[in-house]
Amino acid sequence: MPRERIAMSADEVAAFLAAKRTAMLGLRGADGAPDGAAATISYRDGVLVIELRADCEAARNLRRDPRVVVSVEEYPSYSRIRGVAVHGRAVSVGAVEGRERFRVDRPRIESFDFAKMKRAPAE
Amino acid sequence: MSPLPPAAEEFLRAHTRTFLVTLRPDGVPACHPMVGLYHEGALYLTTYRKSAKVRNLTADPRVACVVVTQDDDPEFRGVVLRGRAEILAAGAAMPWTPEAPRPAGTGAGVARLVQSRVAEGKRVVVRVVPDEVRTI
């Protein structure tokens, strides 16, 4: 993704993640091929937590192979697309009422903000 | 694969918000927000030829596509397609139809710009043919 020049600042990333409740996950399926899922997320004090139904395929996949990317984006218009991807390892921190929570350890963050492009794209 | 379930096809025709999951050369998954157009059993995406996603899927064409409603949709829904991606020959076009929903802000100007970048060879069109379909 992102060229450095349109990356968000650390504060912008933190505010963006803290405001989001839904993210898409990229992970690897039982066959090793890529798989995807939607998840509920929360971000507090620099810690990103994914929440999934404990019996869903994505949760099973993450228990087997914790490599994950959590992708959050918003697209109010083409020139204002913003997104953050958090790569890391999903570590289960337990399940409550059938919902399993995974903390994303060793996060590596990429971000982009089209509004930071020098030349705005045509609309 | 056999044709997609009608409900999945109906969803894909009405939604373009797509997250493409590829594998980096080191095996780590990557996820790229994109616009996906469904047409006759396949999903079409366009991106820059030199992008990381093109490098990834050239090395390993296995991909997943998560096509979803907006996050704040009262009834958040989606379809996951798993399959193989291929880069179409130069000159291919995105299958925009009058019925295809256009993402906010992507007027005719953006569509023309994208198509001229494809014609110049700066952008490519990627077709994903699913062999597994799941609803969210």
Contacts between the chains, C-beta under 8 A, distances in Angstrom:
chain1	res1	chain2	res2	distance
A	1	B	32	6.4
A	1	B	52	6.7
A	20	B	71	7.1
A	21	B	71	7.2
A	22	B	71	4.1
A	22	B	76	6.5
A	24	B	19	4.2
A	24	B	31	6.0
A	24	B	33	7.9
A	24	B	66	5.0
A	24	B	68	7.0
A	25	B	31	7.3
A	26	B	19	7.3
A	26	B	21	3.8
A	26	B	22	7.9
A	26	B	29	3.9
A	26	B	30	6.2
A	26	B	31	3.5
A	26	B	64	7.3
A	27	B	21	7.7
A	27	B	29	5.5
A	28	B	23	7.4
A	28	B	27	7.7
A	28	B	29	5.9
A	29	B	64	7.8
A	29	B	82	7.1
A	33	B	23	7.9
A	33	B	62	4.1
A	33	B	64	7.3
A	33	B	82	6.4
A	34	B	21	4.1
A	34	B	22	6.2
A	34	B	23	5.6
A	34	B	29	5.5
A	34	B	62	5.9
A	34	B	63	5.6
A	34	B	64	4.4
A	34	B	82	7.3
A	35	B	21	6.8
A	35	B	64	5.0
A	35	B	80	7.3
A	35	B	82	6.3
A	36	B	19	6.1
A	36	B	21	4.6
A	36	B	31	7.2
A	36	B	64	4.2
A	36	B	65	7.0
A	36	B	66	3.8
A	36	B	80	5.3
A	37	B	66	7.0
A	37	B	80	7.0
A	37	B	136	7.2
A	38	B	66	6.7
A	38	B	68	6.2
A	38	B	76	7.1
A	38	B	78	5.7
A	38	B	136	5.2
A	57	B	134	7.8
A	67	B	27	7.3
A	67	B	28	5.3
A	67	B	29	6.2
A	68	B	29	6.9
A	69	B	21	7.8
A	69	B	28	7.5
A	69	B	29	5.3
A	69	B	30	5.9
A	69	B	31	4.6
A	70	B	31	7.9
A	71	B	19	5.7
A	71	B	31	3.9
A	71	B	32	7.7
A	71	B	33	6.3
A	73	B	33	4.1
A	74	B	71	7.7
A	75	B	17	7.2
A	75	B	33	7.5
A	75	B	103	6.0
A	75	B	104	6.5
A	75	B	105	7.8
A	76	B	104	6.4
A	76	B	105	7.5
A	77	B	104	5.1
A	77	B	105	3.0
A	78	B	103	7.2
A	78	B	104	7.5
A	78	B	105	3.9
A	78	B	106	5.1
A	78	B	110	5.5
A	79	B	105	6.5
A	80	B	105	7.5
A	81	B	33	7.6
A	83	B	33	5.4
A	85	B	30	7.5
A	85	B	31	6.0
A	87	B	28	6.5
A	87	B	30	7.8
A	121	B	110	6.6
A	121	B	113	6.9
A	122	B	109	3.7
A	122	B	110	5.8
A	122	B	112	7.6
A	122	B	113	5.1
A	123	B	105	5.6
A	123	B	106	7.7
A	123	B	107	5.4
A	123	B	109	5.5
A	123	B	110	6.3
